[in-house]
């Protein structure tokens, strides 16, 4: 079946995500928004594709970050690109902003969910259109939609949100927001088997949008308690050959 095509038979729907990405984080700072994700896309539990961007520029003012099925993210990306192309062809200088894209994505996700053929994703939509206030929203595979000052998806809902609640503040600077995002994604890397220590950070402010080059997070695996021998049994100490 072509992507996005509704099937009468439930057996022909996508029943489970297969090639998936993990946590995406969005954080407002004093002057804009940062969106970050690692560059790993897993095939089941196999860390297969390690150089994939899960951040996409949408139109002139918006960044879209995705968790979940990567092919569904690509399909939705094609849909919003069609909207941007329509804006360009109108040639009237009017372009959709992050609020409009977030509303559209929310309706698409709810429509697909209502047909029992959802797109298996959680999205972070961030943007700032001209002098408007920075805008950050969340949409998931059921069409759940809300706006917030900081957002995390995937395992980040459990691992990163407590850190964001404790350390985010309305006056946070860009440098502090970058450090907070890196801290959250580092914790996810330690605790989530589908996370990766190579990340990308996108920035949105009045001047426009940009997606940074991938960079590697510092990590530490030599804690003394982690190096102690674990439980050993006599069978483990015996040569079985």
C-alpha positions as CSV (number, residue, x, y, z in Angstrom):
1,X,0.0,0.0,0.0
2,X,1.2,3.5,-0.7
3,X,2.1,5.6,2.4
4,X,-0.9,7.3,3.9
5,X,-3.4,5.2,1.9
6,X,-6.3,4.0,4.0
7,X,-6.9,0.2,3.8
8,X,-10.3,-1.4,4.3
9,X,-8.6,-4.5,5.8
10,X,-7.0,-3.8,9.2
11,X,-4.4,-6.5,8.4
12,X,-3.0,-4.2,5.7
13,X,-2.5,-1.3,8.2
14,X,0.9,-0.6,9.8
15,X,0.4,-2.4,13.1
16,X,3.7,-1.6,14.8
17,X,6.6,0.8,14.2
18,X,9.7,-0.9,12.9
19,X,12.4,1.7,12.1
20,X,12.2,4.1,15.0
21,X,14.0,7.1,16.6
22,X,14.1,7.9,20.3
23,X,13.8,11.0,22.4
24,X,13.3,14.5,21.0
25,X,13.5,17.6,23.2
26,X,12.2,21.1,22.7
27,X,13.0,24.0,25.1
28,X,12.1,27.7,25.0
29,X,14.9,30.1,26.0
30,X,15.0,33.9,26.4
31,X,14.9,34.8,22.8
32,X,13.9,31.6,20.9
33,X,13.6,27.8,21.0
34,X,16.0,24.9,20.8
35,X,14.9,21.5,19.5
36,X,17.3,18.5,19.8
37,X,17.4,14.8,18.9
38,X,20.1,12.1,18.5
39,X,21.0,10.8,15.1
40,X,20.2,7.1,15.6
41,X,17.3,5.3,13.9
42,X,16.9,1.7,15.2
43,X,15.7,-1.3,13.2
44,X,13.8,-3.0,16.1
45,X,16.5,-3.2,18.8
46,X,19.3,-3.0,16.2
47,X,21.1,0.3,16.2
48,X,21.2,0.3,12.4
49,X,21.3,3.9,11.0
50,X,23.6,6.2,13.1
51,X,23.7,9.3,10.9
52,X,20.1,10.2,10.3
53,X,18.6,13.6,11.1
54,X,15.2,13.5,12.9
55,X,14.9,17.3,12.6
56,X,13.3,19.0,9.6
57,X,12.9,22.6,8.6
58,X,9.3,23.2,7.6
59,X,8.6,26.4,5.6
60,X,10.4,29.6,6.6
61,X,9.8,29.7,10.4
62,X,9.3,26.2,11.7
63,X,11.3,23.2,12.9
64,X,9.8,19.7,13.2
65,X,11.3,17.0,15.4
66,X,10.2,13.4,15.4
67,X,10.2,10.3,17.6
68,X,8.9,7.0,16.4
69,X,8.5,5.4,13.0
70,X,10.9,7.2,10.6
71,X,9.0,6.4,7.4
72,X,5.9,8.0,8.9
73,X,8.0,11.1,9.7
74,X,9.1,11.2,6.1
75,X,5.5,10.9,4.9
76,X,4.3,13.7,7.1
77,X,7.3,15.7,5.9
78,X,6.1,15.3,2.4
79,X,2.6,16.6,3.4
80,X,3.9,19.8,5.0
81,X,6.3,20.4,2.1
82,X,3.3,20.4,-0.2
83,X,1.7,23.1,2.0
84,X,4.9,25.2,1.8
85,X,5.0,24.7,-2.0
86,X,1.4,26.0,-2.2
87,X,2.4,29.1,-0.3
88,X,5.3,29.6,-2.7
89,X,3.1,29.2,-5.7
90,X,0.6,31.8,-4.4
91,X,3.5,34.4,-4.6
92,X,1.7,36.7,-2.3
93,X,4.4,36.9,0.4
94,X,2.2,35.0,3.0
95,X,3.6,31.9,4.5
96,X,2.4,29.5,7.2
97,X,4.0,29.8,10.6
98,X,4.5,27.2,13.4
99,X,0.9,27.6,14.8
100,X,-0.6,26.8,11.4
101,X,1.7,23.8,10.9
102,X,1.1,22.4,14.4
103,X,-2.7,22.7,13.9
104,X,-2.5,20.9,10.5
105,X,-0.3,18.1,11.9
106,X,-2.6,17.7,14.8
107,X,-5.6,17.2,12.5
108,X,-3.7,14.8,10.3
109,X,-2.7,12.7,13.3
110,X,-6.2,12.6,14.7
111,X,-7.7,11.8,11.3
112,X,-5.3,8.8,10.8
113,X,-6.0,7.6,14.4
114,X,-9.7,7.8,13.7
115,X,-9.2,5.4,10.7
116,X,-7.3,3.0,13.0
117,X,-4.3,3.6,10.7
118,X,-2.2,6.0,12.7
119,X,1.2,7.5,12.0
120,X,3.3,6.1,14.8
121,X,5.1,9.3,15.8
122,X,5.4,12.0,18.5
123,X,6.2,15.4,17.1
124,X,7.8,18.5,18.5
125,X,6.8,21.6,16.5
126,X,8.8,24.8,17.2
127,X,8.9,28.2,15.5
128,X,8.8,31.9,15.6
129,X,7.2,33.9,12.8
130,X,8.7,37.4,12.7
131,X,8.0,39.3,15.9
132,X,5.5,36.8,17.2
133,X,6.2,35.0,20.5
134,X,8.2,31.7,20.2
135,X,5.8,28.8,19.8
136,X,6.4,25.2,21.0
137,X,3.9,22.4,20.6
138,X,3.5,18.6,21.0
139,X,1.5,16.2,18.8
140,X,1.3,12.4,19.1
141,X,-0.1,9.5,17.1
142,X,-3.5,9.8,18.8
143,X,-3.8,13.5,17.8
144,X,-3.0,14.7,21.4
145,X,-2.0,18.3,21.1
146,X,-0.7,20.9,23.5
147,X,1.6,23.9,23.9
148,X,4.3,24.1,26.5
149,X,7.6,25.9,27.5
150,X,9.5,22.6,27.3
151,X,8.7,19.2,25.7
152,X,10.2,15.8,25.6
153,X,9.0,12.7,23.7
154,X,9.7,9.0,23.8
155,X,11.7,7.8,26.9
156,X,12.4,11.5,27.5
157,X,8.8,11.8,28.9
158,X,10.1,9.7,31.9
159,X,13.8,10.6,32.0
160,X,14.1,14.2,30.8
161,X,10.9,15.9,31.9
162,X,11.9,15.7,35.7
163,X,15.2,17.5,34.8
164,X,13.4,20.1,32.7
165,X,10.8,20.8,35.4
166,X,13.6,21.3,38.0
167,X,16.0,23.4,35.9
168,X,14.0,25.3,33.3
169,X,13.1,28.9,34.0
170,X,11.6,31.7,31.9
171,X,14.9,33.7,31.9
172,X,17.0,30.7,30.8
173,X,19.7,31.8,28.3
174,X,20.5,30.0,25.1
175,X,23.8,28.6,26.5
176,X,22.0,27.4,29.6
177,X,19.3,25.8,27.4
178,X,21.9,24.0,25.4
179,X,23.6,22.6,28.5
180,X,20.2,21.5,29.9
181,X,19.3,19.7,26.6
182,X,22.7,18.0,26.5
183,X,22.2,16.9,30.2
184,X,18.8,15.4,29.3
185,X,20.0,13.6,26.2
186,X,23.0,12.3,28.1
187,X,20.7,10.7,30.7
188,X,18.6,9.2,27.9
189,X,21.8,7.8,26.3
190,X,22.7,6.1,29.6
191,X,19.2,4.7,30.3
192,X,17.6,4.1,26.9
193,X,19.0,1.3,24.7
194,X,17.7,3.0,21.6
195,X,19.4,6.4,22.3
196,X,22.7,7.6,21.0
197,X,25.4,10.0,22.1
198,X,25.6,11.9,18.8
199,X,23.0,14.7,18.7
200,X,21.7,17.6,16.6
201,X,20.4,20.9,17.9
202,X,18.2,23.2,15.9
203,X,17.6,26.8,16.8
204,X,14.6,29.0,16.1
205,X,14.5,32.8,16.8
206,X,13.4,36.0,15.1
207,X,16.2,35.8,12.5
208,X,15.0,32.4,11.3
209,X,15.7,28.7,11.7
210,X,18.9,26.6,11.6
211,X,19.8,23.0,12.2
212,X,23.3,22.4,13.6
213,X,25.8,19.8,12.6
214,X,25.8,16.6,14.6
215,X,28.1,16.6,17.7
216,X,29.1,13.9,20.1
217,X,28.1,14.1,23.8
218,X,30.8,13.4,26.4
219,X,30.0,10.2,28.4
220,X,31.5,8.3,31.3
221,X,31.3,4.6,31.8
222,X,34.2,4.0,34.2
223,X,32.4,4.5,37.5
224,X,34.0,2.1,40.1
225,X,30.7,0.5,41.0
226,X,30.2,-0.4,37.4
227,X,33.5,-2.1,37.2
228,X,33.1,-4.5,40.1
229,X,32.6,-8.2,39.2
230,X,29.0,-9.2,39.3
231,X,27.5,-12.4,40.7
232,X,29.4,-15.5,39.6
233,X,28.4,-19.1,39.9
234,X,30.5,-22.3,39.8
235,X,29.1,-23.0,36.3
236,X,30.4,-19.7,35.1
237,X,33.9,-20.4,36.4
238,X,34.1,-23.9,34.8
239,X,35.5,-24.4,31.3
240,X,32.6,-26.0,29.4
241,X,34.6,-27.0,26.3
